[in-house]
Amino acid sequence: MRSGGTTSGEPAQTVATLRPEELIDGVFACTRKERQMTRSGSPYLTLELRDSTGTITGRAFRDADLLAGRFERGELVRVGGRVERFREQLQIDVRTIVRAEGEDPTRFLPTAYRDLDELEGFLEHLVREVYDQGLRCLLEALLADRDLRAQIRLAPCSVPAPPGGGRSSSSAHHAYLGGLLEHTVAVASMALEMCVLHPRLNRDLLLSAAIVHDLGKTAEFIYGAEIERSQEGTMLGHVEIGLRLIDSHAPASLDRDLRLALEHCVIMHHGGEAAAGQRFASAEALALYRLNALDAHVKGAIEHGIAGSGR
């Protein structure tokens, strides 16, 4: 039996389905690799192995140095061994481990629980709720870009926070494949409700800004054994990338002042401090900032607990 697919038709092994004493021969992402020493002075390897269902510790006590030379942290690996219970936790007694070739790394990354087809359909519905012709044409052009559309569906909102790391949970919200789509739909849905409560808001502007505010995240990440920042994401950031995407897809019919207002909302969606001290120039930009933070903080509290969920 193999994780992530079999050649014999048997069910795939996943971290979530592993049981004590089970023999394992599967593919996982290696997200931790440490050479340690036993009390007797013998080397052994401690590994963190992950697939889309969870993580499990692996330890290799036999031929640790030989096995360590066959792969690196951050690679996909094929692991053979036995599942054991140690201090009330499952772990894998690793007997063999080699670099796995020809595997799609995204199959081993954490993924949204919500149905992505349903979320994508709801995003299309939200676009149809924009009635300004210029803004509507911009949004339709963005969704008509097949490569961009695929990345909207794939991207997370952030890199997962490391265990015990110092980053707040809100900064690591929706840190899984499909997280961007889920967050975008949530913020845009709240934007519609906000406009019902405050009808003087420019409904089309706020809704459009909610849909595009994190669009730059489609190019902010790369996908291997882990989700990591891309060179573009590190050097430019998702706000600048998003502005460039708006620029490349904006129709001539989009009113200049309305486009400036939309871009201002994108620039300000993390607040003035993150935007080099700029001040909010519209109620719509302020509303987007608050709605974005609300969804991030609530999601962070649900995923990581209430402590540290605020910034």
Sequence and secondary structure as in RCSB ss.txt:
>XXXX:A:sequence
MRSGGTTSGEPAQTVATLRPEELIDGVFACTRKERQMTRSGSPYLTLELRDSTGTITGRAFRDADLLAGRFERGE
LVRVGGRVERFREQLQIDVRTIVRAEGEDPTRFLPTAYRDLDELEGFLEHLVREVYDQGLRCLLEALLADRDLRA
QIRLAPCSVPAPPGGGRSSSSAHHAYLGGLLEHTVAVASMALEMCVLHPRLNRDLLLSAAIVHDLGKTAEFIYGA
EIERSQEGTMLGHVEIGLRLIDSHAPASLDRDLRLALEHCVIMHHGGEAAAGQRFASAEALALYRLNALDAHVKG
AIEHGIAGSGR
>XXXX:A:secstr
  TT  SSS     GGG  TT EEEEEEEEEEEEEEE TTS EEEEEEEEETTEEEEEEE SSHHHHHTT  TTS
EEEEEEEEEEETTEEEEEEEEEEE  S  GGGGS B SS HHHHHHHHHHHHHT   HHHHHHHHHHHH HHHHH
HHHH  SS    TT SS GGGGTT SBTHHHHHHHHHHHHHHHHHHH TTS HHHHHHHHHHTTGGGGGSEEESS
SEEE HHHHHT HHHHHHHHHHHH  TTS HHHHHHHHHHHHTTT TGGGTT    SHHHHHHHHHHHHHHHHHH
HHHH STT   
